[in-house]
Amino acid sequence: MKDHFKQQLQDYEDGKLSAEERAALEQEIAKLEAYQEYLDEALQDGSPQPKPEAGQRMQLNPKRVKQLMKKGKRRVGYWSVGTVFGLLLLLSMLNSVFTSLFYQTGEPMRHDIYSDVIRSAVAVTRPNIEVSLTSKPENILGYKFYGDTHKQIGSQNEIIGTYSQTLRFNQRIGSVIDTYRVKQNQLNVFFYLPEATDPDTSSSEWSRLEKLPEGTVAEMYVSLDQYYKPDQIESLLGGIQMKLLWNAVDTGHLEFGIDTPIVMEPIGYPESPLYHHENNQLTTDGIIDTFELLLKYKSITRSIVSTKKISEALAYVQEEGIRIYGVVITGPTKELLKLREAPFVKHVKLGEVRLWNWTEGQ
């Protein structure tokens, strides 16, 4: 009925109606206008006006008809725009509901598992870096995981950047945003493997430590003289005030060949255990459970680290065991200087430095 009336209005404006059809349409429009005026006046002063009698012929000049036709078209246009926006809003709501249901179902929930994969991938490839994540629906069927990156220097765990990536189901879409990555590369910190016969001297690093004032704390990358088991590390470092933060694990991979056995992109594990929702527990061996989790969800892992590299590292560790060749530690700068005479220290690289925030008894 609405479409028929709209077509009649268009034909009237185009002059396609017969005289009889024009008269009938003008009569219908006049009725509508009369009822509209009646309603408008009743709403304005609260007193009802006499209703037009049934069958009463009302005259409306052509100019008035055209005005009513334009007004009607505007109302139809507004209705169309409103319908489109309404549909878009409905689709947006359905997208959010469906996406949330997908990520927040399962036992454990997919949201928790995928968050574990991202956090674990960062933890094993970024020395002394952790990421705290929250999430929300993003784009069409997408879910955004985002949060702050942290590192510990002295006794303080501080925010040093932001991290975000978006998944569609279990596939990454768009780019990973990691605001601290560039600065970390600029620090030029790395480890030497024990095989290094003539590593760069650490004298410049010790000199920097000597020149730092008493009231400062520092982060330090320590390359060890040989491969150690995890339970041997704490006894090595027991003589100074410091905190062990991260362990670099031998994976059998040399980045620059046997003549220059240094590792710019180490793989390891944080000293504080990682929590995995799939096992509903903290990791107990430090890295094997984490490797297995990363390889189970390769499509998410590869957005952060090569799954081939993780697969090779897992096979090597399962065969050779966990062997530590370097550690990241933090503590008062003058305490870290005591490592200069330690026989197990092969090389050091100074990381970031902060004003004093050390808590005794760390």
N, C-alpha and C positions, 0 to 999 in steps of 0.2 A: 504493500500500500504506500509506503514512504517513497519507494522508487518510482511508482506510477505518478505520485503527486509532483515529485521533483522533475520528472520528464515533462509533465504538463506545464510547469513553470518555465522550463527551458523553451518549449515549443511556443509558449505565449510570447516570450521575449523575442523569439526568432520570427514571429508572425506566421507560424504554421497552423494555427488553430482556425477553425471555421467561426463564423459570427456566433453561432449557437454555443459552440464550445467555449469561446471567449467569455460570453455572458455567464455561462454556468460557473466558470473558474473565478470570474470576478465576484460572483455572488458568494462562493465558498470562502474566498479571501476576506470579503467584507464581514462574513460571520466570525471568522477567526479574529479579525481586528477588533470587532465589537466586544467579543468575549475578553480579549486581552485588556481593552480599555476598562471594561467593567472590573476585572480583577485588580488592575493597577489602582483605580480609584478607591476600591474597597480596602486595599491594603494601606493606602495613604491616610485616609481619615477614619477608617474603621466603620463607616456606614455603608451598607450594601446599596448598590444602585439597581434600578429596574433592569431585569434581564430582558434581552431582546426576545420578542415573541417568535414562536416557531412559525416558519413559513413567511415571516416578514421580509420583504425585499429591501435590501440595503444597497445604496449606491456608493460606488467608490471610483474616483476618477483615475485615469490611466497613470498619472504621475504618482499617485499614492500606491497603486499596484506595484509599480517598479521599485518604489522604496521598500515595500514589504518583501518583494522578491529578493532584493539585495540583502535585506536583514535575514531572510531565511537561509540564503546561501552562506552568510557568515556563520550562522548557527550550525549549519551542516559541517562547515570547515572546522569549527571549534570541536565539534563532536568527533570528527575524524582524527584530529590531532590528539585529543584526549584518549581516544581508543588506542592509538599507536603507543602513547606513553604508558598507558595501562598495561598493554601487552608486554612492553619492554620490562616494566617493573615486575610483572608476573614471572617472566622468564628469568630475570635476575634472582628472584626469590627461589624459584625452582632449582636454579644452578647452585645457589648457596646451600640449599637443603640437601640436594643429591651429593654434592662434593663433601659436605660435612659428614653425611652418613657413611660415605666410602672410607674416609680417613679415620673416622671415630668408631668404627666397628671392628670386629675381630677380637681375638683373645691371645696375646695382648693387642691393643689397638694399633692399626697401621701407622697412625700419627706418631705413636711412641717408638715404634720400631724404626721408622724412617728418620726420626730425630736422633735416635741412637747411632744409626749408620753415619749420618753427617758429623755428629760430634766425635765419633770414634775415628773417622777418616782424618779429621783435622788433628786430633790428639796424637795419632801415630806418625804424622808427617810434618808437624809443626812443633819443634821443640819449645816447651814452656808456653804453649798457646792452648787455650780452651775456649769453647764457644757455648754460650747459653742461648737456648732457642725457645721461641714461642711461634705460633702459626695462625694462619687465617686463610679463608678461601680467596683465590685470586684469579682473575680472568675466567675463561670458560673451562670448567672442570679442573682448574688449577688450585694448588695449595702452596702458599708461600711460607717458608721457614726462615725466620729472621731473628736477629738478636745481637748482643754485644760480644766482642772478643776480649779475653782477659789474659793477663800474664802476671806472674808474681815476681816482684823485685823487693828484696828485704822481706818484711812481714806482711806487706800490703799486696793484695790481689786487686789490681786496678784495671779499669776499662781502657783499652788502647785502640779500639776500632769497632767497626760494625761488619756484620756478615749477613748475607741473604741469598737464597736461591729458591726457585719455584719449581714444583713438580706437577706434572699432569699424570695422575695415577702414580706410577713409579719411574717416570721418565722426566729428566730435567728439561725445562723449556726456558729460553732466555739465557742470560749470562749470570755467572756467580759473581756477586759483589763482595769483595773482601778489601776493606779500606786500609788494613794494616800490612797487606802483603808486600807492597812496594817498599815500605819503610824497613820491613824485616830483611828484604834482599839487600838494601843499602847498608845494613849493619855488617855485611860480609863476614858472618860467623860460620864456621865449619869445623869439622873434626878431621884429625889424622888417624888412620888405622895404625895398629902396632907395627905393621910391616915397614912403615916409612923409615928409611935409613938416614935421611938427612932433611928432616922437616925444617920449615922456616923457624928461625929463632923466636922464642917468646919474650925476648928481652924488652921489646917495645911495649908489650902488654904489661909486664911487671913494672916498667917505668911509669906507665899511666896510672897503675894502681898506687904506686908510691906517692904520686903527686896529688891524688885525690885527698881531700881533707878528712879528718877524723870522723866527722858526723855524717858520713855517707854510707849507703849500702849499694851493692852491685850484683849484677847477673854475670855468671862466668860459664863458658863452655870449656870443659876439661877433657882433653884426649889422654887416654891411659896407655901405659907402657906395654900392656898385654891384654888378652881377653879374660874377663872375670865372670864368674857366675853371679847371679843377682844377689845371693845371700852374702857375698864377699864385699860388696860395695860399701855397705854401711860401716863395716869395721875399718875400711880404708880411710874413710872420711871422719872417723869418730874423734879425732884430736882437735878439731876446730869448731868454732861456733858457725854453723851453716845449716842450710836446708837443702836436701836433695829434691830436685824437681822433675827431672826427666832422664831416661836412660836410652842411649843409642845402642841398637842391637845389630850385631853382625848378620848380614843377609847374603854374604858371598858376592856382593855387587860392588865393582870398582868403577867409579864414574870417569876417571882419567887414566886408567891403566895401571899396571903394576909398578911402573917407574915413579908415579906420583899418586900414591894411595891416599887420596883425601876424599871426603864425602861432603858435598855441598847440600845434598838433599837427603838427609838421614831418615831412617825409619826406626822408630822406637816406641816407648810407652811412658806415660806419666807415672810418677811414683804413687800418686793418689789413684786408687782403682777406679775404673770406669763401670758404670751401672748399665746392664743390658736387660731390657724388659723381657726379651725372649726367654732368658734363663731365670729371670726374676731374682737376680743376685749380682753382686759386685764381681768383676773379673778376679780370678785367683792367681793365674799364672802370668798376668801382665800383658800378654800379647797374642797367644795362640787363639783364644776364644774370640778376640777382637778381629784377627785376620779372617777367621771362619765366618764371622758375621758380615764383614765387608765383601767377601766373595759370594755370599748367599744373595746379596743385593747389589750385583755388579752395576746395574743401570744407574744406581744412585752413586755408588762409590767412584765410578770413573769420571764423575764431574769434579772430583777433588784429586784423585791419584790414579795412576795406571793400575788396572786390575791385574795385568800381566806381572807388574812389579810386586804386587801383594802376593800373587799366587807363587811366584818364585821364592819370595821371602818366607812364606809359610812352609814350603817344601824344604828349604834349607834349614830352618829352625827346627822342624820336626826331626830332621836327620842329625843335625849337629848339636841341638840343644840351644838354649838361650845364652848368648855370650855378649857381654857388655864391653864395648871399647871406648865409650865416652859418656859423660854425664853433664847435665846442666845443673848448676848449684847457685845459691844466692846467700848473701850474708854481709856482715860489716866488711868494708873494704880492707881494713887493717887485719882482720882475721883471715881473709882470703889470701893475703900476702904470705901467710905461713905455708901455703902450698908450694911456694917457690923451691923449697928444699925437699919436698916430698919425693921419694924415689919412684913412686907409681905415676907421677905426672909427666907426660911426654910433651904436651903442648897446651897452651891456654889461649883463649880469645875472650876479650872483655866484651860483654854485652851492654845493657843499659844501666845507667846509674841514677840513683835518687837520693834526696836528702834523707836524713836519719828517720827510720820508722821501725827500727828493729825492736822486737819484743823478746826480752831475756827468756831463756828456757825453750827456745824454738827447737 
